[in-house]
Structures are given as C-alpha cells and as structure tokens.
C-alpha cells in the first residue's frame, strides 16, 4: 500500500509506518494517454475564485451580459486560462452560474454554452502553451469559439442569421479578451498569480 502511494504521489519521498499520504493533490486520469494530470488544492481554490468572479461580473453587468448584442465584461478573466488549464473548469462553472440570471436561461444557456466555454478554454490553453502561455493567444482563441457558439444558439432560439450576429459578437469578444490579456500581463509583471 505504501509503495503504491509513493508511486502515485511523487511529492512524498519517505513514509514511516502509520503515516498518511498527503491529501494536497488528486490525480486525475492516471495513465490516460501517458499523461498524468494533477489538480492540487491551490488549483481548486483558483477554480472556485475564477468561477465566482466570472459569475459575479456577469450578474453585476447583467444588462450588457445577455441579449443579441452582448458585451460580457466578465470575459476579461478568460485569458488567464493560458497559465492553468483547470481554470477552464472554473470558466464553465462561472458560465452556468452567470447564465442562471439570463432572461433566456434554459438548456442552451445552462448546458450548451458552458460546454462551448469549456472546450474554448481547453483548446485555447493547448494553443497558447505553444506560444509561451500567451494571454493574447488564449483570448483570441476563446474570442473566436465563443461567438460561434453564441451565434449558433441565437440562430436556434430566435432564428437570427449567423451572419448578422457573429461579426458583432466576434468584435466584442476580441475587445474584452484583449483588455483581459493586457490586464493579466500587467499583473504578471508584479505577481505570478498562478504559482
């Protein structure tokens, strides 16, 4: 049992009889595709804070966070996913909670858009990782995928043509994510918030 714990958690080097293994990390997907993804306690705290901040910002700026011509101020947080993939989970949770206040809350807002957001965050992280974890790349990727999802959703709900909604949503998402990328770049100068 101790040997298995030692292999499962490389942070523990020696254990005496009767000692407990550290509970500071949980191993996710052990061995899937040869990768071992770890989520540590700090990551769980970051995910919680990220989801809460996103949901609160959506609620506070509710008049412009919904409808066809939306400008989601909460989107300034999205470029942060470039440093920690687990923030994609916080982003998706924040979208669910924030969309509870949507006048159109339903399956599209509470299931489809969180899945689109999760996918956008993870895809953005994978691409941004190749560019030195660039906030700008992360924001750009998310700001292309999310407007596609929102445009499709608006088409399904209200019959609005994609060509009418996508350009505006693309511009507003790019502006918000660009502001967020600059914000996190400035924070990073003084503080490595993800460590």
C-alpha positions in Angstrom: 0.0 0.0 0.0 2.8 2.5 0.9 4.7 1.7 -2.3 1.6 2.4 -4.3 1.1 5.7 -2.6 4.7 6.6 -3.1 4.4 6.0 -6.8 1.0 7.8 -7.1 2.2 10.9 -5.3 5.8 11.8 -6.3 5.8 14.7 -3.7 6.1 12.1 -0.9 9.6 10.6 -0.7 9.6 8.7 2.6 6.7 7.4 4.7 7.0 5.8 8.1 4.6 3.1 9.3 1.3 4.7 10.3 1.9 8.0 8.4 -0.7 9.2 5.9 -0.1 10.3 2.4 -0.6 13.9 1.5 -4.1 14.9 0.5 -3.0 18.1 -1.1 -3.4 16.7 -4.6 -5.7 14.4 -6.5 -4.5 12.5 -9.5 -6.9 12.9 -12.5 -6.8 10.5 -15.5 -3.9 8.4 -14.2 -2.1 6.9 -17.2 -4.6 8.1 -19.9 -2.6 8.8 -23.0 0.6 8.6 -21.0 -0.2 11.8 -19.2 -0.8 12.3 -15.5 -2.8 15.4 -14.7 -2.7 16.7 -11.2 -5.0 19.1 -9.5 -3.6 20.5 -6.3 -5.5 22.3 -3.6 -4.4 25.6 -4.9 -5.9 24.8 -8.3 -9.2 24.0 -6.7 -9.1 27.4 -4.9 -8.2 29.2 -8.1 -11.1 27.4 -10.0 -13.5 28.4 -7.2 -12.3 32.0 -7.2 -12.4 32.2 -11.1 -15.9 30.7 -11.3 -17.2 33.1 -8.6 -15.6 36.2 -10.1 -16.9 35.3 -13.6 -20.5 34.7 -12.3 -20.5 37.9 -10.2 -19.2 40.0 -13.1 -21.9 38.6 -15.3 -24.6 39.4 -12.7 -23.3 42.9 -12.0 -23.1 43.8 -15.7 -26.3 41.8 -16.5 -27.8 44.4 -18.8 -24.9 44.0 -21.3 -24.1 40.4 -20.5 -27.1 39.0 -22.3 -29.2 39.5 -25.5 -28.1 39.5 -29.1 -25.6 42.4 -28.8 -23.8 41.3 -25.6 -20.6 42.7 -24.2 -19.6 40.3 -21.4 -17.3 42.3 -19.1 -16.6 39.0 -17.2 -14.7 37.9 -20.3 -11.7 39.9 -19.1 -10.9 36.9 -16.9 -10.7 34.3 -19.8 -7.1 34.9 -20.9 -5.9 33.7 -17.5 -6.7 30.2 -18.7 -3.4 30.4 -20.6 -1.5 29.7 -17.4 -3.7 27.0 -15.8 -5.9 24.6 -17.8 -8.1 23.9 -14.8 -9.4 27.5 -15.0 -11.4 26.2 -18.0 -13.4 24.3 -15.5 -13.9 27.4 -13.4 -14.9 29.3 -16.6 -17.5 26.7 -17.4 -18.9 26.7 -13.9 -19.0 30.5 -13.9 -20.9 30.5 -17.2 -23.5 28.1 -15.7 -24.0 30.3 -12.6 -23.9 33.6 -14.5 -26.4 32.3 -17.1 -28.8 31.4 -14.3 -29.6 35.2 -14.4 -30.2 35.2 -18.1 -33.6 36.0 -19.3 -33.2 33.1 -21.7 -32.0 30.5 -19.1 -32.6 27.1 -20.4 -30.7 24.1 -22.0 -28.7 26.3 -24.4 -27.6 28.8 -21.7 -27.1 26.2 -18.9 -25.7 23.2 -20.8 -24.6 24.1 -24.4 -22.7 27.4 -23.6 -20.8 26.0 -20.6 -19.7 23.1 -22.8 -18.6 25.6 -25.6 -16.8 27.6 -22.9 -15.0 24.6 -21.5 -13.9 23.5 -25.0 -12.8 27.0 -25.9 -10.8 27.3 -22.7 -9.0 23.9 -23.2 -8.4 24.5 -26.9 -7.0 28.0 -26.1 -4.8 26.6 -23.4 -3.3 23.9 -25.8 -2.6 26.5 -28.5 -1.4 29.2 -26.0 1.0 26.7 -24.5 2.9 26.5 -27.8 3.3 30.3 -27.7 4.8 30.6 -24.2 1.4 30.5 -22.5 0.4 33.8 -24.2 -2.7 35.5 -22.7 -3.2 37.1 -26.1 -3.4 33.8 -27.9 -5.7 32.3 -25.3 -8.0 35.3 -25.5 -8.0 35.2 -29.3 -8.9 31.5 -29.5 -11.7 31.9 -26.9 -13.0 35.0 -28.6 -13.4 33.1 -31.9 -15.0 29.9 -30.5 -17.5 31.5 -28.0 -19.1 33.9 -30.6 -19.6 31.0 -32.9 -21.4 29.1 -30.1 -23.4 32.2 -29.1 -24.3 33.0 -32.8 -25.5 29.4 -33.3 -27.5 29.5 -30.1 -29.2 32.7 -31.1 -30.0 31.2 -34.5 -31.6 28.2 -32.9 -33.5 30.2 -30.3 -34.7 33.2 -32.3 -33.9 32.4 -35.9 -31.3 35.2 -36.1 -29.0 34.8 -39.1 -25.4 33.8 -38.1 -24.0 36.4 -40.5 -25.9 39.2 -38.6 -24.8 38.2 -35.1 -21.3 36.7 -35.5 -19.4 39.8 -36.6 -20.5 41.9 -33.7 -20.0 39.2 -31.2 -16.6 38.5 -32.6 -15.6 42.1 -32.2 -17.0 42.5 -28.7 -15.3 39.2 -27.5 -12.0 40.2 -29.1 -12.1 43.6 -27.3 -12.9 42.1 -23.9 -10.3 39.4 -24.2 -7.7 41.8 -25.4 -8.3 44.0 -22.4 -8.1 40.9 -20.2 -4.8 39.8 -21.8 -3.3 43.3 -21.1 -4.7 43.2 -17.5 -3.1 39.8 -16.8 0.1 40.8 -18.5 0.3 43.8 -16.1 -0.5 41.6 -13.1 2.2 39.1 -14.1 4.9 41.8 -14.0 4.5 42.1 -10.2 2.9 38.8 -9.2 3.0 35.2 -10.5 -0.6 34.6 -9.5 -0.7 31.0 -11.0 2.1 29.6 -8.9 
